[in-house]
Amino acid sequence: MCLTNISSIMTDSSSLNNKNDGILRVIYDYTGKEEDELTLKRGSVVEVLSKDEKISGSKGWWTGRLVDSESVGIFPANFVASFEPNLRVIEEKDLQIGNLIGSGGFGHVHYGKFGDTDVAIKTAKSLTAFSSIDTPSSSKSNDDESFDGVQRKLIDGLLREACLFSNLRHSNIIKLFGVSPSISRRKLYLVME
């Protein structure tokens, strides 16, 4: 199961191990004809938000969100197929996080060990680095712009990356061993070769 909502992974990390038909791969191109219709490109990924025809307005149409663009709308259900990521959940206690080996605008990469295997462990930058971000006053409740909203967006980005990486198999692409959600520190680690 590949989730893009941080609240569900942080409250129940075991949910990543369950099968989910909520993440689907587009198998045919489709150009939206109405304002509320998504334009689908073959190979892209859609998160199904509802299969209820009362919400979509028509039988055989679902409501969803394009993972890469965040666009939300309705789409024909027969233009998508099951997409089951091979995401493995790794307990944080099974990891040894070592020295920092790289850093970018989004996160840090540490040398680490997963059992006897040398791994790279990627995580979003510490949220203390984002403490200078202006947040709305307490009278406003726009969670997406708050400190918690920034935190969720960072971890959601890592989780989306993990979902995509989990299905890639090529000799020139780094293998993703799994993800390790740290409930206590509200972080998500990507464990890679």
N, C-alpha and C positions, 0 to 999 in steps of 0.2 A: 504494500500500500504506500502510495506516495502522497504525502500531505503537503499543502502549501500554507496551512494555517498554523502558526506557532502555538496557539493556545491548546490545540489538540495534541501536539507532540510533547509539550511541556507538562501537560496534566496526565498523560498516559503514554509513555514511550513505547509500551508494548503494542500500541495500535499500529505501529509501522510494520509489524509482522503479519497483520491480517490482510486478506485479499480485498482489493478495492476496485470496483468498476467505475469509480468516480474520475479516474484519470484515463483519458482515451487518446489514441493517435488518429489523426485525420488521414483517411485513405483515399479521398477524392477531393479535388479542388471544387470550391463552391464560392460564387460571388454573391454576396448578400444583395437582395433586390429591394428590401425595405430598410428603413432606418434602424430598426431593432434587430436585424439579422447580422450574424457574424459572417465575415468573409474568411473562408477556410483555405489553407494551403496544404497540399498533401505533405505528410510527414510532421506537421506541427502537432502540438499537444494541447488538448482541451480538458479543463477540469469541469465535470458536470456538476452544476449547482442544483438542478431540479429536472426530473423526468415527468413532472406533473403537467398534463396538457392544459390544466386550468391556468397555469403560470405562463406556459409558452404560447397558448392560444390555439394550438392545433395538434391533433393526434400525429404522432411520428416526429414531432419536433421537441427538442430539449432546450433548456437554458444552461448556458455555460460561460466559462471564462477562458480566453486564450492565455496560456501560461506565459508566453514570451512577450505579449503586448499588454496584458491586463485588461483587454477589451472584453466587455460582457454583453451577451445578447443571446438570441435563439439561433438554432441551427438544425438541419435535418439529421435525425438520429442515424439514418442509414449511411451517412458519410463518415462515420467514425467506427473504430474497432477497439477491442480490449488492448490495454497497454499496461502490462504488469511489470513494474520496475523490479529489479533484483536487489532491492535495498536490504542490507543486513544490518540489524541493530547490534552494536558492540557496546558492552557495558564499560563505563568509564574506568572501573576498577581493573579491567583487563588491559588498559593502556598505560604505558610509561611515557610521559611527555618530557622530552629533553630540550636541548638548546634550540633557540630560534635560528632557522636557516634561511628565512626569506620573509619579506614584508612588502605589501603593496597597499594600494589605496583602500582596498576592501578588508583585508585581513592579514593574518600572520600564518607562517608555515613553520612548524617545529619538527625536528628529528624526533622519532619515537620508536617504541617497540610495541608490537601487538603479538603477544606470546614470544616466540623466538624470531619473529620476522621484523626486519627493519622497515619502518613506514614513515611517510610524511603525514603530519596531522595539521589540517588546515582549519582555522576558525576565524570568525569575524573579529575585528579589532575589539579590544576591551571597550565596554560602553563608557568608561570614564573618559575616553578620548573624545566622546561625543557630548560631554557634559556642558560644553559651551554653546551647544545648539539652542537657539531661542525657542522656547516652548510657550504655548498660549497660557494666559493667566488662568488661575484656578477656576475662575467663573466660566471659562470656556471648557467644553468637554470634547474637543476634537482629538480623539485618541491617536489618529494617524500622524498628527504633528507633535504629540507629546513624546517624552523620553521613552516611555514604554512602547509607543508606536514606532519610534526609530529602532528600538531593540528588536521588535517583531519583524520589521522590514529587513533588517540585516540577517536575522536567522532564517526568515522565509527565503531570502535570496540564496543562502547556503543550501537550504533544503531543496529548492528548485534545481540548483546545480547538481546536487546529489542524485535527484530523480533522473536527470538527463544522463549523467555519467554512468549510472547503474546499468544502463542498457547498451553502452558502447563496448564493442569488442574488436580491437584491432591492435596489431603489434606495435604501432606507432603512437598509441594512446595509453596514457597512464591508467592503470586499473584502480578502481575504487573498491576497497575492501568492505566499507560500510560506513554507517554514521553512528555517532555516540552522543546522544543527548545527555547533557548534564542538567538534571532537574534543579539541583541546589543552586547552581551558578547561572542558570538560564542561558546556557551556551549550547551550540551544536558543533561537534567536531566532524570533519570529513577525514576518514582514514584511507590513505592512498599509498600505492607502492612507491 
